[in-house]
């Protein structure tokens, strides 16, 4: 962040002098698309965040009063329009509620930009890899890497054809793109690590690898690139509450030291991350996520029946 400030966008805390202009617009959804099953792209009116954000940064949001706070990467922003682009998968109660929002609805709380911007250098030839909706954070970083003079190869991985997202945008940025699907319904059948290994073993010079996606995928990529001593950056998405380093929920072990993903990351050297500990921590609240989703589904069914 150029001036080191966070922007907390909460309609209840808007200054009186700004109310006339902002009360109906701040945090408002101005566009929404379902780009894959249960995967949504939304554009949110957040002018200050749109003006300040840099590649690699994220926002923390809360969609309703009793809800949890959770992070989403800022995929893009339009300072002139005052909007930011977010992409998420509806996998729990809060994201399911967000997915039910319509254009014109507002997000209760939105704070950002958070996290450290990506350190962009002219590495040379880079491979950028996204798994599932992890492709969303890859796009702004890939764009920044290309703008810095790097040549990019993209690898886009998903379970099946219908789950592949942002392929066209990745192709606009990269010299070439390989798509991998687990079931072989589109692109090559197999995992992103298979495609990466083929590129390396073909003798192509690779100076840096960026990987964002499910934790097992990032661990597998880091294990592969370690063999070849290729610099590897991963973007971590652990449990996160406040996004400012106070709660400690997002702590990870990197090179034997405790780091907070929200203020020290979210990007780290993939060869130094303790992925085993990260995965254990990510599973700590799985039962609460499942219970919350079931409760929300029951509430929706009841409201529909009472219709």
N, C-alpha and C positions, 0 to 999 in steps of 0.2 A: 504494500500500500504506500503510495507516494508520500502521503502526509501522516502515516501511522495511525489513522483514525478508523474506527469501526462506525458503521452506519446502522443504527437500530431503527428499523422501520416498523412502527407500531401505531396504529391509528389512534389508540387511546392516549398516546404520549405526544401527539403532534402539538406544536406550539399554537396558541390561539390565533396568532397572526397568519399562520399557514392553513388553518382549518378550511377556509372557504375554497382554497385551491386544491387541497390534497385529500380531504376526508373521503371523497368518493373514488379516489384513484390509487392511493398508495397500497401496494401489495395486491392490486386487482389483477386477476387473470384476464389478459387481453386476447389470448388465443390458446387453443388446446387441440392436440392431435393424439390419437392412439397409433403409434408407429410400429407396434408389434403387440402380440397378445399380452395384455396387462402391463404394457410399457407405454408411458405417456410422455409427450413433449408439451411443456407449457411455457408461455411467455408471460412474465409478471411485470407489472409496472413498479419499478423500484429505481427511480432516477439517480439517486446518490450512489447506490451500489453499482449501477450501470456505468457511471462515470469513473469510478475508482478501481474496479476489479482488474486483475491481471490473470494470465493463464495459470492454471493450477489451483486457484483459490475457490472457496466454497461459501455457501450460506448455511446457517442453521435456522430452521423454521419450526413453528408450532401451528397446527392447523385449527385446533379448537382448545377451549379452556382447560379441560382436564388432561389434554393430550401430552405426549412426550415431545421432546425436542430432538430433531434428527438433521443430519447434514446432507446437502446435495451440492455437487459441483456445479459451478457456473459454466455452462457450455459456451455461451457467447453473450455479448451485450450490445445494445445499440444506444449509445449515449444521447444521440439526437432524439430518439423516440422515448428514451428513459426506461427501457425494458431490459430484462435479463432472460435468458433461456435456461430452463432446467429440464432434465430428463430423469425419470424415476420409474421403478417397477413397483406395482402394487403388491406387496408381499406381507404386509402387516396392517394392523388397525389404522394407524395414522396415514400410511400411504394409500390405503383403501379409501379413507375419507377424503384425502386430497384428490384421488382419482375421480371421486364423485362430484368435485367442484365443477361448476360450469363457468363459461366465459361471463365475466361481470362479477363473479364471486371474489371475495378477498381472503387472503391468508392472514390469520390472526397476528402472528409475529414473524418477523424476518430480520435477521441480523447478518451483517457481512460488509465487505468481503473479509473472510477469515482464512487463516492458514498462510503459509509462506508462498509467494509466487514461485513458479518453477524457475530454477536457475538455467537460463538459456545460454548456450555456448555454440560456437561453430565446431561441432565435434567432427564433422565429415559426413560419413554415411551412417544413418540411424535406422533401426527397425522399431516401429511403433506397433504395439500389440494391444488389442482390446478384446476382452471376453464378455459376451452378453452385453448388458447395459453398461459394462465397464468401458465400452467404446465411447460413451459420452464424455468422460474426462480426457480421453486421448485426443479428441478433436482440437480443443484450444491449444493444447501443448504441441501437437503436431504442427499446427499452423504457425506457432511462435518459433519452432525449430526451423521450419522451412524459411520463414522470414529472416532468420539469422544466417542463412546460407547453406544449411544442411540439405543433403539428398536423403529422401525418405523412402523406405519400403514399409507398406502397411500390411498387417495380418489381422483379419477380422474373424473372430471365432464365435460360434453360437451352437445351440443344441440342434437346430434344424433351420431350414430356409426361412420359415415365418418369423424366426427370432433374430435374424440378421438385421441390424440397424445401422444407419448412417453410412452405408457403403458408398453412396454417390459423393458424399462430402469428403470421405477419406480418399477417394480416387482423385478428387480435385486437388488434394494436397500432396499426395505421394506419387513417386515415379512409377510405382506399380503396386498392386494390391493383390493379396491372396486371401480367399475366403475359405474357412474351414467349418464344416458342420459335423457334429458327432455322428449323425445318422447318414451322412453322405447325400442328403437331399439337395444340396447346393454346394458348388465349389468342390473342394477335395474332401474326402472323408477322413476324419481324424482330428487330432488336437492341434492347437496352435504351436505346441512344442515340436510336433512333427514337421510343420512347415518351416519353423525357425532352424531346426537341425539341418534340413535340406539346404537352406540358404547358406549356412555356415560351412557345411561339408562340400558345397559346390565351389568353395574357395573365394567367395565374395568377401571383400574387406568390410567388416562391421565394426564401427567405432563406439557405438552406444545402442543399448536396447532399453526401451521404455515399455513397461507392462502394467496394465490396469485391468482388474477383473476379480473373479473369485480367488480367495486366498490360496487354495490348492494349486490353481493355475499359476499364480505369481511365484509360488514356491518352486514349482516344476521348472519354470523358465529360469529362475535364479540358479537352480541346481545345474541346468544345462549350460548356461553362460559361464558359470564358475569354471567349468572344465576348460573353456577356451579363453579365460581371463578377459572377458568382454564386460566393460562397464555396464551395469544394469541398475536402472531406477524403477522403483515400484511406488505406487500411490496407495496408501493404506486407508482402510475405512473401518476402523474398530468401533466399538460402542462409544458414542460421544453424546454428551449432555449439553454443557454450556458453550463449548467451543473456544474457551479462553484460557484453559489450563488450570482452572480452579477445582473441578470435580475429580480429576484423575481417572475418569472412566476410560479414556482412550490411551492409557499408557501401554507402551510396547517396549520390548527389549531390542536394542539395536547396538551391535558391537559390545554386548555385555553391559550396556548402560540403559537406564530407564529414560525413555523419551515420551513426550506427549504428542500424539499425532496432530492435535489441533494447533499447537503453537510451534512445535519443532518440525512438523511435517506440513502437509501429509505425505510428502515424498521422501524416500530414504534409499540408501544403498541396499539393493536387494540381497547382496551377498552377506550383509551384516544383520539382517532381520531374523529374529527368532520366530519363525512361522508356527512352530509347534505351540508355543505359548499363546501366540495371537489367536490361533484357531480355538484353543481351549477357552479363552476369554470371550470370543464371539459366540460361543454356545451357552454361556452362562444363563442367558435370559430367554432361551428358545421357548421354554414352556410358557412364559408370560406372553410372548408374541402370539403363540398358538391360541392361548386362552382369550386374548384380546380380539383376535380375528374372528373366533367363533362367536364371541359376545356381540360383535358388531354385525355379523351376518344374521344373528337371531333378531337383533333390533331392526334391521332392515326388513326382514321377513314379517315381523310383527307390524311395522308401520305400513307395509304394503297391504297386509290383510285387513288393517283397520281403515285403509284407504280412503 
